[in-house]
Amino acid sequence: MTNNFTINNDLLNALSSPVVKRTVNIAGHSTSVSLEQPFWDELVRIADERDISLSELISEIDEARGTNLSSALRLFVLMDLKNRT
């Protein structure tokens, strides 16, 4: 079987992205989330597109989540990207 999948430098960098722990403020309380940089970058982009702060976006996701916050943020980014296609 031939593999037609080519790994470019951007993909290689994303696949090697370390998890970074960040402190965020949700409803006046500080909490930490652990996310890879590409997910964080997408959250910033989404917040900018919606013309809201990153804290506001994370608060919205936090209110709707059914899993831990870091996972919910990743799933939110995934769904946003899927809805764009």
C-alpha positions in Angstrom: 0.0 0.0 0.0 1.3 3.4 -1.0 1.1 6.3 1.5 0.1 9.5 -0.2 0.4 11.5 2.9 3.3 14.0 2.9 4.4 15.7 6.1 5.5 19.3 5.5 7.4 21.4 7.9 4.3 23.2 9.3 2.7 19.8 10.1 5.9 18.5 11.6 6.1 21.6 13.9 2.5 21.2 14.9 3.0 17.5 15.7 6.0 18.4 17.9 4.3 21.3 19.7 4.7 20.9 23.5 1.8 21.3 25.9 2.0 24.7 27.5 0.3 25.5 30.8 -1.4 28.9 30.8 -3.4 30.8 33.4 -6.8 32.1 32.3 -9.4 34.1 34.1 -13.0 32.7 34.1 -15.7 34.6 35.9 -13.2 36.3 38.2 -11.3 33.2 39.1 -7.9 32.1 37.8 -7.5 28.6 36.5 -4.9 26.9 34.4 -5.3 25.1 31.0 -2.7 23.0 29.2 -2.8 23.4 25.5 -0.4 23.1 22.5 0.4 26.4 20.8 -1.6 25.6 17.6 -4.8 25.2 19.6 -4.0 28.5 21.6 -3.4 30.3 18.3 -6.8 29.1 16.9 -8.6 30.3 20.1 -7.0 33.7 19.7 -8.1 33.8 16.1 -11.7 32.8 16.9 -11.9 35.4 19.7 -10.6 38.0 17.3 -13.1 37.0 14.6 -16.0 37.3 17.1 -14.6 40.6 18.4 -14.6 39.3 22.0 -11.7 38.8 24.4 -10.1 35.5 24.8 -11.3 35.3 28.4 -14.9 35.8 27.2 -14.5 33.0 24.6 -13.0 30.6 27.2 -15.8 31.5 29.6 -18.4 30.6 27.0 -16.7 27.3 26.3 -16.4 26.7 30.1 -20.1 27.2 30.6 -21.0 24.6 27.9 -18.4 22.0 28.5 -19.0 18.4 29.5 -15.3 17.5 30.0 -12.2 19.0 31.5 -11.5 22.6 30.2 -8.4 21.8 28.2 -10.1 19.1 26.3 -13.2 21.3 25.8 -11.0 24.0 24.3 -9.4 21.5 21.9 -12.8 20.1 20.9 -14.2 23.6 20.4 -11.3 24.5 18.0 -11.8 21.2 16.1 -15.5 21.9 15.7 -14.8 25.5 14.5 -12.3 24.3 11.9 -14.6 21.5 10.7 -17.5 24.0 10.4 -15.4 26.1 8.1 -15.1 23.5 5.4 
